[in-house]
């Protein structure tokens, strides 16, 4: 059950937040709705939670403004539970918790933009094939917002990268973090192979947590022909539980390459990416297989 905030902590924002989401089930419900599981039975099956407890937690999150009930069926009326703006504002908190646990609980504390292929986060990411990306849009460097999946393409390649060094300088010690170097190279390789991707009916999207204006400046200087999407609000990261690391006081995506079909299902994943040219070639080959 939700806890009330003692009078002595009434002005404490941490205590107020804990009263809303400082519960195991409440946090996991935010996690699952971010992943596209909106209906009562889906949530119960995924979390293996009793109907009584699930009803209590859902009602609490609705009353707190984190979720809203949206009817999807009439006679009888049935509802989906969707994140509100308040709920979506929790996603960076959720991703930060995942990042902390990947590094300090499931890892050895090392700061890295890569991962051991036998690590817990690699196991999580490599288990993505078959997962369907929920409907969402991200800010694009071209202006406005775009769906990460191109519905007109037979397949979409999403390549996630930590950050480019232009126009904003990278944090001190960036090159000393394993896996950070190569973002400009990766963009250039996808740029140079873009004609092959489009000829195969495969869309390409680059994704980082940099701001759209930063991505726009980089794309202009490098002649990037495909959209660069900003996951600065971690909506994509939360939806697919993508791996991140913290550098320069900000969350950065670890390098990963995903291939999705037009039904939004992940069909292929490369993580960790240690050979960038080979990863681009593999993405093209996997995209061609889906379009063929």
C-alpha positions as CSV (number, residue, x, y, z in Angstrom):
1,X,0.0,0.0,0.0
2,X,1.1,3.6,-0.5
3,X,2.7,5.2,2.4
4,X,1.7,8.6,3.7
5,X,4.4,11.2,4.2
6,X,5.0,12.2,7.9
7,X,4.5,15.8,8.7
8,X,8.2,16.3,9.4
9,X,9.0,15.3,5.8
10,X,6.1,17.2,4.1
11,X,8.5,19.6,2.4
12,X,11.0,16.8,1.5
13,X,10.8,16.1,-2.3
14,X,12.6,12.7,-1.8
15,X,10.0,11.6,0.7
16,X,7.2,12.8,-1.5
17,X,8.6,10.9,-4.4
18,X,9.1,7.8,-2.3
19,X,5.5,7.9,-1.3
20,X,4.4,7.6,-4.9
21,X,7.0,5.3,-6.4
22,X,9.1,4.0,-3.5
23,X,7.5,0.5,-3.7
24,X,8.7,-2.6,-5.6
25,X,5.5,-3.1,-7.6
26,X,5.0,0.6,-8.4
27,X,8.4,0.9,-10.0
28,X,8.0,-2.3,-11.9
29,X,4.6,-1.1,-13.2
30,X,6.3,2.1,-14.5
31,X,8.9,-0.2,-16.1
32,X,6.4,-2.4,-17.8
33,X,4.1,0.4,-19.1
34,X,7.2,2.1,-20.6
35,X,7.8,-1.2,-22.4
36,X,4.3,-1.2,-23.9
37,X,2.4,-3.5,-21.6
38,X,-0.7,-1.5,-20.8
39,X,-3.5,-4.0,-20.0
40,X,-4.3,-5.6,-16.6
41,X,-3.8,-9.2,-17.7
42,X,-0.5,-8.4,-19.5
43,X,0.8,-6.7,-16.4
44,X,-0.3,-9.5,-14.1
45,X,1.3,-12.2,-16.4
46,X,4.6,-10.3,-16.8
47,X,5.0,-9.5,-13.1
48,X,3.4,-12.6,-11.6
49,X,1.5,-10.3,-9.2
50,X,-1.8,-11.0,-7.4
51,X,-4.9,-9.3,-8.9
52,X,-5.6,-7.6,-5.5
53,X,-2.1,-6.1,-5.2
54,X,-2.0,-5.1,-8.9
55,X,-5.4,-3.4,-8.6
56,X,-4.2,-1.5,-5.5
57,X,-0.9,-0.4,-7.1
58,X,-2.6,0.6,-10.4
59,X,-5.2,2.7,-8.5
60,X,-2.4,4.3,-6.5
61,X,-0.5,5.3,-9.6
62,X,-3.6,6.6,-11.3
63,X,-4.5,8.6,-8.2
64,X,-1.0,10.0,-8.1
65,X,-1.1,11.1,-11.7
66,X,1.6,8.7,-12.9
67,X,-0.8,6.6,-15.0
68,X,-4.1,7.3,-16.7
69,X,-6.9,4.9,-17.6
70,X,-7.7,4.9,-21.3
71,X,-10.7,2.8,-22.5
72,X,-9.9,0.4,-25.3
73,X,-13.1,-1.6,-25.3
74,X,-16.8,-0.9,-24.7
75,X,-19.4,-3.4,-23.3
76,X,-18.0,-4.1,-20.9
77,X,-15.6,-1.1,-20.7
78,X,-12.0,-2.2,-20.3
79,X,-9.0,0.1,-19.8
80,X,-5.4,0.3,-20.6
81,X,-3.0,2.0,-18.2
82,X,-0.8,4.6,-19.9
83,X,2.0,6.8,-18.6
84,X,1.1,10.4,-18.2
85,X,3.5,13.3,-18.7
86,X,4.2,12.9,-15.0
87,X,4.9,9.2,-15.5
88,X,7.1,9.7,-18.5
89,X,9.2,12.2,-16.5
90,X,10.1,9.2,-14.3
91,X,11.8,7.3,-17.1
92,X,15.3,9.0,-16.7
93,X,15.0,7.9,-13.0
94,X,14.2,4.4,-14.0
95,X,17.0,4.2,-16.6
96,X,19.4,5.7,-14.0
97,X,18.5,2.9,-11.6
98,X,19.1,0.3,-14.3
99,X,22.5,1.9,-15.1
100,X,23.5,2.0,-11.4
101,X,22.5,-1.7,-10.9
102,X,24.3,-2.8,-14.2
103,X,27.5,-1.2,-13.0
104,X,27.5,-1.6,-9.2
105,X,25.3,-4.7,-8.5
106,X,25.5,-6.8,-11.6
107,X,28.9,-5.5,-12.7
108,X,32.2,-4.9,-10.9
109,X,31.9,-1.1,-10.7
110,X,34.0,-0.3,-13.8
111,X,32.9,2.7,-15.9
112,X,32.5,1.4,-19.4
113,X,30.6,2.2,-22.6
114,X,30.9,-1.4,-23.6
115,X,30.2,-4.7,-21.8
116,X,31.5,-8.2,-21.4
117,X,29.6,-10.5,-23.7
118,X,28.7,-12.7,-20.7
119,X,27.5,-9.8,-18.5
120,X,23.9,-9.5,-17.3
121,X,23.3,-6.4,-19.5
122,X,24.6,-8.2,-22.6
123,X,22.2,-11.1,-21.7
124,X,19.3,-8.6,-21.4
125,X,20.1,-6.8,-24.7
126,X,20.8,-10.0,-26.7
127,X,17.4,-11.3,-25.5
128,X,15.6,-8.5,-27.3
129,X,14.8,-10.3,-30.6
130,X,11.0,-10.9,-30.6
131,X,10.4,-7.8,-28.5
132,X,8.0,-5.3,-30.0
133,X,8.9,-1.6,-29.7
134,X,5.8,0.3,-28.4
135,X,4.6,3.3,-30.3
136,X,6.7,6.4,-29.5
137,X,8.3,9.3,-31.2
138,X,11.7,11.0,-30.6
139,X,13.0,14.5,-31.5
140,X,14.9,14.4,-34.8
141,X,17.7,16.5,-36.0
142,X,15.7,17.3,-39.1
143,X,13.0,19.0,-36.9
144,X,9.9,17.7,-35.3
145,X,9.6,14.2,-34.0
146,X,9.9,10.8,-35.8
147,X,9.0,7.2,-35.0
148,X,12.2,5.2,-34.6
149,X,10.7,2.6,-37.0
150,X,10.1,3.6,-40.6
151,X,6.7,2.1,-41.5
152,X,7.5,2.4,-45.2
153,X,10.7,0.4,-45.0
154,X,11.0,-3.4,-44.9
155,X,13.4,-3.1,-42.0
156,X,14.8,-0.3,-39.9
157,X,18.4,-0.2,-38.5
158,X,18.7,1.7,-35.2
159,X,22.3,2.2,-34.2
160,X,22.8,3.6,-30.8
161,X,26.0,5.5,-30.0
162,X,27.4,7.4,-27.0
163,X,28.1,10.9,-28.4
164,X,29.9,12.7,-31.1
165,X,32.6,15.4,-30.3
166,X,31.0,18.1,-32.4
167,X,29.7,20.7,-31.8
168,X,29.9,20.2,-28.0
169,X,33.2,19.1,-26.5
170,X,33.2,15.6,-24.9
171,X,33.7,15.2,-21.2
172,X,37.2,15.1,-19.7
173,X,38.6,11.6,-19.8
174,X,36.1,10.5,-22.5
175,X,38.6,8.5,-24.6
176,X,39.7,6.7,-21.4
177,X,36.3,5.1,-21.1
178,X,36.3,1.8,-23.0
179,X,33.9,1.8,-25.9
180,X,33.4,5.5,-26.3
181,X,35.7,6.1,-29.3
182,X,34.3,5.7,-32.8
183,X,30.9,7.5,-32.9
184,X,31.9,9.8,-35.8
185,X,33.4,6.8,-37.6
186,X,30.2,4.8,-37.1
187,X,28.1,7.7,-38.5
188,X,30.4,8.0,-41.5
189,X,30.3,4.3,-42.3
190,X,26.5,4.3,-42.2
191,X,26.5,7.4,-44.3
192,X,28.8,5.9,-46.9
193,X,26.7,2.7,-47.0
194,X,23.4,4.6,-47.0
195,X,22.8,4.0,-50.7
196,X,23.1,0.2,-50.2
197,X,20.7,0.4,-47.3
198,X,18.1,2.4,-49.3
199,X,18.5,0.2,-52.3
200,X,17.6,-2.8,-50.1
201,X,14.6,-1.0,-48.7
202,X,16.2,-0.6,-45.3
203,X,15.8,2.6,-43.3
204,X,18.6,3.8,-41.0
205,X,18.3,5.9,-37.8
206,X,21.1,7.0,-35.5
207,X,20.2,7.4,-31.8
208,X,22.1,9.2,-29.0
209,X,21.1,11.1,-25.9
210,X,22.5,14.3,-27.3
211,X,20.2,17.2,-27.9
212,X,18.6,17.6,-31.4
213,X,20.5,20.9,-32.0
214,X,23.8,19.2,-31.3
215,X,22.9,16.3,-33.6
216,X,21.8,18.9,-36.3
217,X,25.2,20.6,-36.2
218,X,27.0,17.3,-36.5
219,X,24.8,16.0,-39.3
220,X,25.3,19.2,-41.2
221,X,29.1,19.1,-40.9
222,X,29.2,15.4,-41.9
223,X,26.5,15.3,-44.5
224,X,24.5,12.7,-42.7
225,X,21.6,11.7,-44.9
226,X,19.5,9.7,-42.4
227,X,17.7,11.0,-39.3
228,X,19.6,11.3,-36.0
229,X,17.1,10.9,-33.1
230,X,17.5,12.2,-29.6
231,X,16.7,9.9,-26.7
232,X,17.5,12.7,-24.2
233,X,14.3,11.8,-22.3
234,X,15.2,8.1,-22.3
235,X,11.9,7.0,-23.8
236,X,13.6,4.5,-26.2
237,X,16.1,3.4,-23.5
238,X,13.3,2.6,-21.1
239,X,11.1,0.9,-23.8
240,X,13.9,-1.6,-24.7
241,X,15.9,-1.4,-21.5
242,X,18.9,-0.4,-23.5
243,X,22.3,-0.2,-21.8
244,X,23.7,3.2,-20.7
245,X,26.6,4.7,-18.8
246,X,27.1,8.0,-17.1
247,X,29.7,10.5,-18.2
248,X,29.8,14.2,-18.0
249,X,26.9,14.2,-15.6
250,X,24.6,12.7,-18.3
251,X,23.4,9.3,-19.3
252,X,24.8,8.0,-22.6
253,X,23.7,5.1,-24.7
254,X,26.2,2.3,-25.1
255,X,26.9,1.3,-28.7
256,X,24.4,-1.2,-30.0
257,X,22.9,-2.0,-33.4
258,X,19.3,-3.2,-33.7
259,X,17.3,-4.3,-36.7
260,X,13.5,-4.1,-36.5
261,X,10.9,-5.2,-39.0
262,X,7.9,-3.0,-40.1
263,X,5.8,-4.6,-37.4
264,X,8.1,-3.0,-34.8
265,X,9.6,-6.3,-33.7
266,X,13.3,-6.5,-32.9
267,X,14.8,-9.1,-35.3
268,X,18.5,-8.8,-34.7
269,X,20.8,-7.2,-32.1
270,X,24.6,-6.6,-32.0
271,X,25.9,-5.9,-28.5
272,X,28.6,-5.2,-27.5
273,X,29.9,-3.7,-30.7
274,X,33.7,-4.1,-30.8
275,X,34.2,-4.0,-34.6
276,X,32.3,-1.0,-36.0
277,X,32.9,-1.7,-39.8
278,X,31.8,-5.3,-39.3
279,X,28.7,-4.1,-37.4
280,X,27.6,-1.9,-40.3
281,X,28.1,-4.8,-42.8
282,X,26.1,-7.1,-40.5
283,X,23.3,-4.6,-40.2
284,X,23.1,-4.3,-44.0
285,X,23.0,-8.1,-44.4
286,X,20.3,-8.6,-41.7
287,X,18.2,-5.8,-43.3
288,X,18.5,-7.3,-46.7
289,X,17.3,-10.6,-45.3
290,X,14.2,-9.0,-43.9
291,X,13.5,-7.1,-47.1
292,X,14.0,-10.1,-49.4
